[in-house]
Amino acid sequence: MFNSQSWFRAGPWAVLIMLGLLGSSTVFGQRNDYKVAPGRDTGYDAPPDAKPAAAASFKRQIREKRNEVRQSLLESDLSFNKEREAAFDKWYLGYEFPTLTLYTPEALKDLYEGRKRLFKEELERANNTQAREHLVDLAFKFFKEVAREDYHPAVRYNAMLIVGELNAREPNRSGANQTAPLPVRPALGFMIQEFKNPDQIDAVRLAALLGINRHVQLDAQSEPQVPAEAIPQAELQEVRTLALELVKTRQAPAGRSQEGHDWMRRRGLEILSWLAAGKLDQEIVDEIIARLSDSDENRGIRAEAALAMNTVKFQPEREKPRLGSTPVTIKPKEVAAHLLQFIQDVVTADVEHVDKYIKSMEEADTIYTSSAGGGGFSGGRMSGRSSSSSSGMGKSSMGPAPGGSGSSSRSSMGPTPGGSGSGSSSRSSMGPAPGGSSSGSSSRSSMGPTPGGSSKGGSSMMKGSGSGGFGGYNSGGQADPYAYRLDPVYRKLRYEIACAMKGLRGTDDWRSGAATNGLYRAKPTTEETEFLDRCAKALRDIAAKLKVKSDELETRKFTVEKLAVQDLTKLINEVASKAKPKAAGPELKDPLNEPDPADELSEPEKPTVKTTAAGAAVKAKK
């Protein structure tokens, strides 16, 4: 699962997916007149028609020049005089940084490599303090301007990521005196300003959120000895205000997709959780619990809120005076019930999706393997011109794969990176189905090729199934034909259960001993601790049933009953019955015992009888 830190290290594919979530105009509406930084030295560029040997020669020259310039960074006893500073500026401002503003397909793919090279190979390895400080200053000034001017959206996004990741002091990871990195503090004010800038694009706002979160997280995890190294209270309050406003705004603003907006709200929740980890904050904790307990909320938001319960602090700590002295008031049993309700909601929803999906596939299997009609399937192979014309089902008859939003067959490949898959993007089809190939015309099908098969040759997804249909299922084959398509559903649920378990006890390791984190940090009573332990066991039992390999999944048994979600219901009801009188509202019901509305329609309805003022009975018309 991607978090804010891993997005700093994300490759170009992840960047484009994320930008795509913000709306088609962000990255897919390409222009050919974006700005490129002026003064770039083109002498290192190989001609388009250069032969491989000549192109390799140009690349070698670039490597040699980089190594030459890096000497000023790597050698601590080397004097960083005016001459070296001029050579430094000429290289970085005349070639290295401007190259990261190009927007050809090849240049966009190299954005991640350029960012990684700057941090991993240069700044983090630098031993010359003067040279390093000068490079940080150059990078901060250069990429600030790139982030707010009319460069390509991916270029601007990358520039803001660089601004957010710059450190005034690198971490010390060796020896007894290990220290955390100290971010460039002026960068935080710039990121806050650009996030609030109404003319800024969403791609840059998102990168700013990631950078803000990094600053807040590092500040919360340390107790600075030098007051100047801490984030000023005025900026922390600004961050708090914008994050709360973002999380509370459920509807996406004009020009931003709902999926992208929810992803940004998740980053807002992450920021709030670190703010409440650095200073006890009742309002933030209450808002996180509200997002967790809202069954109508986006499930990715609820997963993030579950994780946040392991980040926020509830009690003062002697060694961290900045936390404050007023404890946060929560009811551990009620919050634990909210965590269980979240899992019950997502499990029940996915079971319904899986059930509908399998039924539609079985119906298609029955039709396509029938020899009746001129356009059906015979022995699992197409004998007519078109499967849709023969069955009368059409392209969309089989419906979307479970776990998606139901809006497009393109969403059947599972959740997007960066979320839990909760109502994510309909663009999440990242490649061919497992075991298959994306070649041929059938790659757009919501079913995809048969596991182990290929989609070459048109509608060949039935090949290899013989008279048994999908994967030999009806002919007694061992393989589950639906497992490979439904595996994202299982993985998504396992992630969400892990989020709930971390919020509950601070770890997703079901085998660990006594819990000390999560809700246990709220100092629960003995009776509350016993309840939390039972909740953890119920979550562990469900997770254990999902923690199997894809080829071992028996999707036909993927039911609420199999997953023992009724155990969650009992625990939830145990809290609900004590929280309010029975007369105040109905008790939460076990989905398995809910009456089927269709049962009431099995008999003809009888006409009702009305009595007029005169006492005559007349039949009421429906």
N, C-alpha and C positions, 0 to 999 in steps of 0.2 A: 504494500500500500504506500502511495506517495504521501509524504507530509511536506511541510513547508521547506524543511532542510533538503530533502531529496530533490525537490523541484529546482534548487539551485544547480544541482548536478545533472539534471535531466538532459537527455540527448535531443537532437532536432526533431525527431518524430513526436516526442512528448510535448514539445513546445507548440508544434503545429496543431496537435489535438486540442491542447488547452486553449490556444487562441481561437480555434474553431468553435469551441463551446460558447464564446462570447458573442458570436453572431457572424453571419457570412461576410459582412462588410469588413470585419477585422482583418482577415487574412486571405479569404478566398476571392474577395473583390480586388484583384491585383491591378496596379497601375504601372506604367512604364516611365513615370516622370518623378519618382521619389528623389529626394535630395541625397547626394553622396558627399562626404567630407572633402573639402577642397585641398589641394596641395599634395595629393597622394603621389608618391614616386612609382611610376609604372615601369621602371627599368627592371624590376624583378618579375614582371609578368611574362610568361611564355606566350608566344603568338598562338592564335587559335589553331593554325595548321602546323604547329611544331611537331616534329617527330618525337617518339618516346625518349630517345637519347637526349635530345635538346631540352625537352620538358624536364627530364630528370636533372639536367645541369642547372636549370633555373632554381629548382627546389633545393639543390645542394648549396647554391649561393645564399639562399635565404637562411638555411640552417647555419651556415658558417657565420653569417652576419649576426644572427641571434646569439650564437655562442660568444661572439666577440663582445657584444653589448652586455651580455649577462656577467661578464667578468667583473664589471663595476658593482653588480649586486652580490655576487657570491664571495668575493674576496674582502674580508673584513678590514684588512690592513691597507687596502688600496685607497689612495687619496682621491676623493670625488671632487676634483678641481673643475674650473670653468671649462676646460677643454673637454673633459669627459662628460660634463653636464650638457654641453652643446651637441656632442655626438649622441647622447642619450635622447635629447629632445628631437633631433633630426630623425632618428629611427622610429620612435614611438609616435610622434605627431606627423611624421612624413610618410610612414608606411604601415606600421603595425596596427594602430588604432583606426586610421581611415579605412583599412581593409575590412574592418568589422562593420562598415556602413554600406558595403556593396550589397545588392539584392538580386544578383543572378541566382539561379537554382543552386549552383555549386557553392556560391558564397554563403547562402542561407544555411546550407548544410554544415558549413565550417564555423558557424557562430559559436556553437557549443565548444568546439575544439579551441577556438581562440580564447574564450572565457576561461576554460580549464587551464590553458597554457599560462595565462596571465597569473592565475592564483597558485596553481600547483607547482609550476616549474620556475616561477620567478619570485612572486611576493613571499610565498611560504618558505622558500629555500634561501631567501636573501639573508646575508650576514653583514652587509654593509649598511649601517643604519641610515647614513645620509642618502645613499642612492635609493634605498627603499622608500624613505619618506618622500623623496622627490617624485618617484614613480607613482606613489599613492596620490599625491597632489595632482600630478598630470592626469591620471585616470579619472579622478573625481571631477575635475573641471571639464574634461573632454566629454565624458559620458553623460554628465548632467545636461549639457546642451543637446546631445543626440536624443536623449529621452523626451525632450519637449519640443523638438523641431520636426519638420515634415520628412522624416526618414521612413523607411519601410516599417510596418508595425512589428515584425519579428525583430528587426534591428533595434527598435526603440525598447521593446520588451527586454532584449538581451542587455541593453545599456543600463536599464534601471536595475536589473539583477546585479550587474557589476557594482553599481552605486551601493546597493544594499549589502553587498558582501565584503566591501572594503574594510580592512582593519587598520586601526591606528597602531595596534600592537598584536602580533601573532601569538597564538597559544604556545605555552611551554608544556610539552607532553612528556618530558623526561625528568628523572630525578625526583626528589622529595617535594620540591617547591613547584608543583605543576600549577599552571594558571590558565584561565579561559581567555579566549581572544577578546580584545577590546575594539568594538566597531568604531568607525569614524563617526563621531557624534553629530557633526553638522549634516551628515547624510540623512539622519532621522527627520530633522526639520524639513529638508527638501522633499522627502518622500511623503510626509504628511501634507505639505503644500500641494504637491502634484496629484495626490489622491483626491483632494478637495477641489482641484482646479476643474471647473465645468467644461473647459475646452480640451481637457486631456482625454486620450483614447482609453478604452477599457483595458487593453493589453498592458499599458503602462501602469494603470491603477492596480491591476492584479499583481504585477511585479513589485509595485510599491508595498502592497499588503504583505508579500512574502518578506521583503526587507524589514518592514516595521515589526513583523512577528519575530524575526531573528534578533533585532535589537532588544525587544521587550523580553524575549526568552533568556538571552544572555544576562540581561540586567537582573531578572528575577532569580536566576540560579547563582548569582554571586552576591557578595556583601562587600562592595567597594570600600577599600580603606581610604581612598582619595575621593572626597566628595565630587570633584570635577569629573570623575569617571562615571558617575551615576547619571541616569537620565533625569533631567530637571523635572520637577513635579508639574510644571505648566505643560510640558510636552506629554507627560504620561496622562494628564487629564484630557488633552486633545485626542490622544490615541483612544482613550476610554470612550469618549463621546462618539467618535466616528465609528468605532467598532460596534458599540451598542446600537447606534442608528442603523448600521448595515444589517446586523443580525435581525433586528425587529422589522425591517422592510422586506416583507415576503414576496411582493410582486416585483418582477423585474422592470426596471425603467425602460423607456422607449429606446430601441436600438440594441438592447442586450437580450440574449436568449435567457429563458428561465433556468435552463441547465447551467449556463455560465454564471448567472446571478446566484444560484444556490451554492455553486462551488466557491464563489467569493464570500458568501455568508459563512461557509464552513471555515474559511480562513479567518473571518471575523471572530468566530467562536474560539478558534485556537488562540487568537490574540487576547481575547477576554480571559481565557483560562490562565494564561501566563501573567496577566495583570493581577488576577486574584491569587496567583501563587507568590507574587512579590509583595502584595499587601492585602490583608484580609478585607473582603468586600462582599457584604451581604447582598447588595443589589445584583452584582454579577452572578453570584451563585444562584440566586433565585431565577434569573433569566435563563441560565443554563438548564436548570431543572424544568423550567417551563417549556423549553424547546424539546427536552427529552420526553416529557409526559404528554405532549400534544400528538395524538394519533393521526391528525390531519397534516402534520408537518412532513416535509421531505425526509425520507428515511436516511439519506446521507447526513442531513443536519442532525438527526437524532443519534446517529452513530458517533458523530463528532462530539455531541453533548455527553454521550456516555463516556468517551475517552477523557473528556474534560474533568469528569468527577475524580479522576486519578491525578489531575494536575493541580487543581485549586487547593488552597489550604483552608482548614477549618478552625485551627487552634493556634494561639500564639506560640512562638518558639524563643527560648532564652537567647540562643546564639544568633537570632535574626531579629534584631529590634525594629527593623524597618517594616516587619509584618504588622505591627500594631499589637494592641493588648485586648481588643474586643473580639471574642470568639464569634464565628459565624454559626447561626442557629439553623440546623437542619434536623429532619426526622429520618434517621437511617433506614428504618423499615419502609417508610413510604417511598423513599428514593429507590430502594432496592426493588420495590414492587413496580415502580416505573421502568426500571431496567428490564424486568421480566416481561412487562406489558409490551415494551418495544420489541423484544424477541418474539413474543407470541404474535404480534401484528405482522411482522415480516415473514415469519414462517407460514402463517395462515395464508397470507397473500401469495407467496410463492408456490405453496401446495396447490392453490386454485389455478395458477398459471400453468403449472406442470400438468395438472389433470386435464385442462382444456387442450393443451398442446398434444398430449399423448392421444387423446380421443380423436383429435383432428387427423393425426398421423395414421391412426388405425383405420379411420374411415377412408383416407386416401389409399392406404395399403389395400383395403378391400376392393376399392374401385379399380385401382391401377393393375392389380393382379388378376382381375376378372377377364376371362376370354370373351365375354359377351360384348357385342357392339364392335363397330369397325375401327374405333379410335382409341380403345382401351389398351391395357397391358396384357400380355399373354406370357405367363411364366416369369413375370417380373420384368419383362422388357417391353418397350414401346412398339406397338404394331401399327399405330396410326400416325397421323401427321402431328397432332398436338395433344398433350395430356389434358390441357384445359378445355379444348373443344370437345373431347370425347366424354369427359366426366361432367361437364356443365358446372364445374366448381369455380373456374376462373383462377387467376393468379393468386388472389388473396384468400382463397378458401381455407388454406391451412393455417392462416393466422401467424402472428409473430411468435418467435421463440419466447418461452417464459423468461421472466426476469427483466424484460424490457418495458418500454412505456406503452407498447401496443400500437404505436403510431406508424411504424415502418418496419419492413422486413430486414432493413439494414441493421437493426439494433440487436440482431440475434447472436452476435458474437460475444456478448458479455459486457460487463461494466467498463467504463472508461477508466484509465489510470487516474488517480486523484480523487476518487470517490469510492464509495462502496458499491457503486452500481445502482444507486437508488434513483431511479427515474433519470438516468444520465442521458447522454446524447444519443440521438438516432443515427449519428455518424460513427458509431463505435465498431463498425465492421472493419477490423484491422488486417484481414488477410484471409486466405483460404481456410476452409474448415479443416480441423485436425485430420491428418491422414489423407488429405486430398490435395488437389491442385486447383489453382484459380484459373487455369486455362479453360477456354470454351465458353459457350453461351449460358451455361446453367449456373454460373457462379453467383447470380443474383437471386437464386431461389432461396426461400426462407428455410428450406430443409438442408440444402447443401449436399455434397456427395456422400455416398455410403462410407462409413469408416473403413479405412484401408483401401478405398477405391480412388477414382479420379473423376473429375468433372469434364474431361476431354470428350469431344464427340457429341456435343449437344446435351440433351437430357439423359445423361447416363447414370444418374444417381441410383437407378435401380439395378445396375449391372452387378452381377455376382450374387444377387439375392435369390435367384432361382425361383421356383414356384412358391417359396416361403415368403416372398416379399422382402421387407427391410432386413437385411443382414441375416436372413434365415430365421427370423424370430418365430414366425408361425410354423416353421418346419422343424422346430425343436432345437434350433441353434443355441449355443451357449452365450453368445455375445448379446448384450443389451443394445439394441439399435439406436436408442435415444440418448444414451449416457454421454456421448461425446458432445452433443449439442446442449445438454443440460448441465454439464460440468460447471459452467460459469455461475449457475444458480447456486450450486452447492458451495463453491468457493466464496461467493458473496455472503452467503449465510454464515459460513464459518468465520469470516472476517467480522461480521456484525456481532456474532456471539462473543468473539474475542474482545471487541470493544466493550460490550456489556460486562464481561468478566473483569476487564481491567478497571472499569469504573467501580465495580463492586469490591474487588480485593487487590487491585494494583498489578495483576499479572494475568496472562492468559495461559499460564502453565497450570493445568488442572491437578498436577501431582505435587505441587509445592505445599509446604506445611502451613503453619499458622500465618494468617494474613496480617500485614501491618500497614498496608497502604489502601488506596481507594476509600471507600466509606468507613473502613476501620480506623482511619485517622481522625474521624469525628468523635472518637472515644465513646463508642456505643456501650450500652449496659450489657450485662450478662445475657439477659433475655433477647436483646437486639442482636447481639453477636451470634447467638444460637440460630436466629432467623436468617441472618446473613450467610451463615454456613450452609443452611439448607438451600438457600437460593443458589449458592455457588455449585452445590451438588446437582441441582436441577439443570443448570446451564451446562455443566460438565457432561451430564448424561446425553443431552441433545447433541452437543458438539462431538461426542464420541461416535454417535451414529452417523454423523456426516463426514467424519474423518476417514474416508476410504478412497482408494484409487478410482479413477474414472471408469476403468474397464470392469470394476467390481460393483458399480452402482446398479441397483435394481430399481429403476425409476417407477415401475408399476407399484412399488411398495412405498413410494415417497408420499406419505400421508401424514396428516396431523396425528393420527393414532400411533403410527410407527415412531414418530419423533417424541411421543409422550408429552405433547404440549399441554395436556390436561394437568400435568404436575405443576406447570407454571400457573395455570388458572387457579388451582387450589391455594397456592401461596399468595397470589394476588388477592383472592377473595378473603384470605385470612386477615390481610391488612385493611381491605375495604370495609369489612364487617365491623372492625373496631374503630375505623375513622369516622363513621357516620351511622346513625340509626337505620335499621332496615327500611323504615317507612320513608326515608329521605330519597330513595331511589333503588332501582333494581340491582341485584347482585350481578357481577360479571359472569357471563355464561361461558360454559365450555363449548367451543365450536362444534364438537362432535355430537352434542346433545341438543343442538338447535333444531327446531322442527323445520321440515322442508316446506316452503310456501306452496310448492306444487301439490302437496297432499290435500290442501284445502280446495283445489280445483278439480278433484277427481269425481265429484258428484255434481249434477246440475243444481244451480242455485234456485231456491224457492222464492217466489215473489213475496215481497213484504206486504203487510196489510196496514192501511191507514184508516182512522175513524174520523168521519167528518163531524162538524158541529151537531148535525142532526142525528148522529149515531150510526149512520150507514157506513158499512165497510166497503171500501173500493180497493182494487188491486193497484198498487203503485207501479207506474211504468219505469222501467230501468232507463 
